[in-house]
Amino acid sequence: MRWCQVPVGLDAQRWITRTGCKTVLVAAHTVTAGQRLGDVIRLLESDLRIQVVFTAAPDVFSNGVDDLLHDFGGVVISWEQATRIEFDLALAAAYGSVHELHAPLIVLPHGAGYNKLAVRCGTGSAVRRGVYGLDPQSIVRGGSVVPAAIALSHRADLDVLGRQCPEALPAAVVVGDPCYDQMLASRPKRASYRRALGVPGTSKLVVAVSTWGTRSMFGHSIELLELMLSELSPEDYRIVALMHPNIWFGHGPRQVRAWLTKAVDKGLGLVPPTSDWLGALVAADLVVGDHGSLAVYGAAAGVPVVVAGFPSEDVFPASASALLAELAPRWHADRPPADQLAECQAGYQNDTAGRVAARLTSEPGNFNRNMWRLTYRLLGLSQPAMIPDMPPAGNPTLIGG
């Protein structure tokens, strides 16, 4: 079935206003993936030759995606419809069921590069299978490479892909990291972000960040939030928490809010999962984190980081996350928080940000340019004269605090 226009349904051609548009399908598996795809949508949606359509792709963490797509304000179709229609281009930031789509597909990482090691259950015992997202189990289906383009943040990923799935190398394109580039564009708004987070002028902003899973900070040491709130002077420190959307939508926003009620009552600023979160990292004076992407972005922004637990067996040793674990001090539950944060700042090495950023992206500042070229090449359209600038992040919002 060939379909180029919206609305969808019988006799749809009667109801459209603009004809002849190229159609781009945005397949959002999770809130995290959908937020990452928003970085690409901005590059395309103002082109009068392009119609963008959205769908929620199947995923175990799909809760919250429908609301996110509603907030995007675009045309949303069901996954069943999406898999019966041909599009001119499809975008995804995960691999689940994308082989069912009928379009040239671009797949992007949904975090700070490809930094997690995946495990597959084999016969009798678990078997390590390499870097998740660059493995044949993700990329190949029925003997064929599924994506037309695999977007990479760093040229070093080419070596990993070549070892794990060499047949996919022709599809690989190094584009850079949109979040890092947006951090660069957001630095002039640091004061605005601090005001939005309720940080008094003389206070230090501590941002606690957690990925999801049992080995995350939220999974094994969430009590450090209340410890900091109890032992750090509110005149000297403002504490804000950023939790991975999979925490929120795996347990349910109501449950997460309930678990953190006491902390919020004590002054914790809690950033909701669909808020623009990047400004909190730009505004931070210190980050307390784990092996997730947010700690990496904080370090790349030049913020001193304390690592509260790091499951090295789950992390790719050549990743930016692993490098951060080598450079950053560890959190000790038996030591006063104020002493640890002061030591972290005092011992901060000025080259840490540059080293982490260099491991994170080999195309700093060039994501828009590179994705622009890639998307228009696959669409078969001439590029407009002006590449859109990377916009600064919006102000983060808070629950309580």
C-alpha positions, 0 to 999 in steps of 0.5 A: 500500500502506497500512502503519501498524505494525511489524513488516513483512511478511505477517500483520504485524498479528498481531505488534504490541503497540500499534496505531493509531500514526502512522508517521514514516519517517526517511530517512538518506542519509549519516551527517551527514544521519542525525545531523541527523535525530536532532535531530528524532527526539528531539522525537517518539519518546516520544509513545505515538501515534507509531512511528518507522521508519528507512531508508537512502536511496540516496547516494554517501556511504551507507557507515556509514549502516547502522551508524548506524541500527543504533546508533539501535536503531530498526526499520530497513526497506529503501529498496525497502520504504520506497518501497512504503509510505505513511507519515504523515510522512517526514524527510530531510536530503538530496534524493536519491530522496526523490520516491519516498516516499509521505508528507508530507516535511520536508527539513532542511539537514544542515549550517550552513544552505545555504552551498554553491554547486552546479555542474551540467555543462551543454553545453560547460562547467560552469554555476553554478546557485546555492545547493545545496538551495534550487535547483529541481534539488533541490526540484522533480520532474516539475513538482511541489515534492517536500517538504511542508515545507522547513526553513530555519535563517534567514529570509534563506533565504526570499529565496534560495528565492524567487529560485531556486525561487519555487514552493517558497516556500509550503513553506518554514518557518523553524525555526532551527538545532539544532546552535547551540541545542545548543551553548547548552545544552552550555556548562555541560558545557565542563569535562566535554568538556575532560576527555573530550578529555584537556585538562590544566587549563592547556593550550589546546585546538586543534580542527582541523576539515575538511569533505570535498572536494579544496578542504577542509583535509584535501584540500589541507593536512592536513600542518598537523596534523603541523606543529602537533604538531611545533611546539606544546608538548604542555604548552601545547597539546592538538590534536584533529581533527574530520573530516567523515563524508564523508571517513571513509566516502568513503575508508573508516575504516581508510584515514583512520586509516592516513593519520593514524597518525603524527599520532595517535602524536604525540598527535593526538586523533582524533574518530571520525565517529559520536561526539558531536562538538559538545562538542569545539567547546564545549571548544575555545580555538581552531579551525583550519578551512576553509569547512565547517560545523564552523568556522562552529559553532565561531565561533558558539560564541565560539571564535577561528577561523583559516581554512586555505584558503577556496575562495570560489567554492564558497561562497554569499557571503551565508552564515555561512561567507562572513562567517566568512572575512571576519572570521577570519585566514588560516593561513600555512604558512610562519609558526610555528603558535604565533605564528599561534594567539597572534595569532588569540586576541589579535586576536579581536573580541568581536562575531564570535560574535554576528555569525556566529550572527546569520547562521547562525540567525534563531531562536536557541533556538527549534528545538525549539519550531518543529520541534515545531509543524511536525511535529505539524501535518503529522501531524495530531496535537495537540501534547503540553503540554511541548516537550522541552528541548534536551539538552546534547551527550554527551562526545566520544570519541577514537581515540588521542591 
